[in-house]
Amino acid sequence: MKKIASFTVDHIRLVPGIYVSRKDTVNDAVITTFDIRMTSPNDEPVMNTAEVHTIEHLGATFLRNHDGYQDKVIYFGPMGCRTGFYLLLAGDCSSADIVPLMKEMFSFIASYEGEIPGAAAKDCGNCLDMNLPMAKYMARRYLTDVLTDISDSRLHYPE
């Protein structure tokens, strides 16, 4: 079987950043898949499911309510390896295009207070697996260490 595109990225050299994972065309419309990489693969501990789940709920809620992007969001959810998230947007976009959006979203998560949206048994299949303090920590860390003054090397996959 042929390797899928995401398995051809050199995960040994990959660092946290925002990368265009792929672009697909569906009925003449481009869908851009972003790799929102929050931890260094195979180099540092992965995120636990509770903070990943919390970031997913807060990030998806933020994106689907964002004035400029709500109609472009196809999907936001975690990678199976727990080192980051995938964001699918309608449109032919670059990593640099969404840096301001990611700064907004991770600032929102880092400062979030209150009930986690959708964290109730009737709304979610695993509502008890949430960790807001750790999600806020991971969001703040990504915002500070990666997004603030992001370099070009963190916007394009290593070759």
Buried (B, 14 or more C-beta within 10 A) or exposed (E): EEEEEBEEBEBEEBBBBBBBBBEEEEEEEEBBBBBBBBBBBEEEEBBBBBBBBBBBBBBBBBBEEBEEBEEBBBEBEBBEBBBBBBBBBBEEBEBEBBBEBBBBBBBBBBEBEEEBBBBEEEEBEEBEBBBBEBBBEBBBBBBEEBBEEBEEEBBBBEE
